[in-house]
């Protein structure tokens, strides 16, 4: 069992999907413009994942009063949940949520 705790890492990065320069504040792990992420952590903040694949946002959940993006690694297929940030593209979040509903036939 993995017993490591979250490690805050304030790192700026360039999105590998859309090329936007992103300012990291220690909690962000995805691009606010396209919402893509990169599979770099085993435990949030540790940067110990060897995969390094791009993670596509494919689902949105609403938990405890906020949106959570579900990413799927395009290389190893692992899924990870990530809280949204205030500057994330809300129209894109809503679009992903709507597409998820239509795929599942819940609309």
Phi, psi and omega in degrees: 000137179279119182250008179291148178259163177306137177242114179290127180228110177272092183233129172282152178206161175256126182299127180282350178266309186246350176087001180290140173278127186243132177269121180271139179245006177113342181241338184289134176227012180216162181283130179288344182273310183251349178072005178286158181227182176228137184281087184242345185244142167275308172245136185315122176095352186277339181056031183260000180287133181272344184299303180064018179287159174284143182245117183274133174285121184233351183209152176230134177241157176247112183229134176046045175082009180214165179273146176232129178268134174257121180256148175235125180293130181283347179264302187255355175074007177295151178245139179222145178256139182221132177295146175282161176249160183300331182263008175293149180293100184296326178296321178290321177301313180296319179298317178296318179298316179296317179297322178297317179297317182291326177294323183273354180071025182264005185267000000 
